[in-house]
Amino acid sequence: MSTASPSGELPAKSKRADAVRNQQTLLTAAAAVFVTSGVDAPIREIATRAGVGMGTIYRHFPTRADLVVAVYRHQVEACAEAGPALLAATDSPFEAFRQWVDLFVDFLVTKHGLANAMQSDSSGFAALHAYFLDRLGPVCVRMLDAAVEAGEVTPGIQAYELMRGIGNLCAGRDGDPRYDPRTLVALLLRGLRPD
């Protein structure tokens, strides 16, 4: 028997653990496919990578837009959670930050494809962009502060400017397999080091 809240609403039914696991596996597989093949990659490719049938994907994400938005949010959360974990697990705050930037670049490559896929819903994309800044901005600030405090990064670098610069470097990848933003991002990160 369900118990109603004081407002008379029934509590939301939580997903089974295996359903949550399946969804997380799908999102991770879709993100990897989007990075290599773009957001227009065939659903069959995502299903194969996730080890599930196409029906499973459509059960979780009825439309491609639903899948793309879920991947975006999944990657933002993974990137946000990775920052503190990397700082805790790595002796060098700069090395933790470098590893975090690798994850951020993967996210940005997917994000640029997302922008193209969501052109018809500018308000939805604007809300996702605000969510991205709210979640990842503080993580970048914390990681930069730790690296500055350790003497591994020159003081005075603004997290927002750095994130935006990395984003601009990643934007050039669209449709050009000869361009790998990681080369220039690595140069940018070397430039953060004290003389």
Secondary structure, DSSP 8 states (H G I E B T S, - for coil): -----TTS--------HHHHHHHHHHHHHHHHHHHHH-TTS-HHHHHHHHTS-HHHHHHH-SSHHHHHHHHHHHHHHHHHHHHHHHHHH-S-HHHHHHHHHHHHHHHHHHHHHHHHHTTT-HHHHHHHHHHHHHHHHHHHHHHHHHHHHTTSS-TT--HHHHHHHHHHHHHTTTT-TT--HHHHHHHHHHTTS--
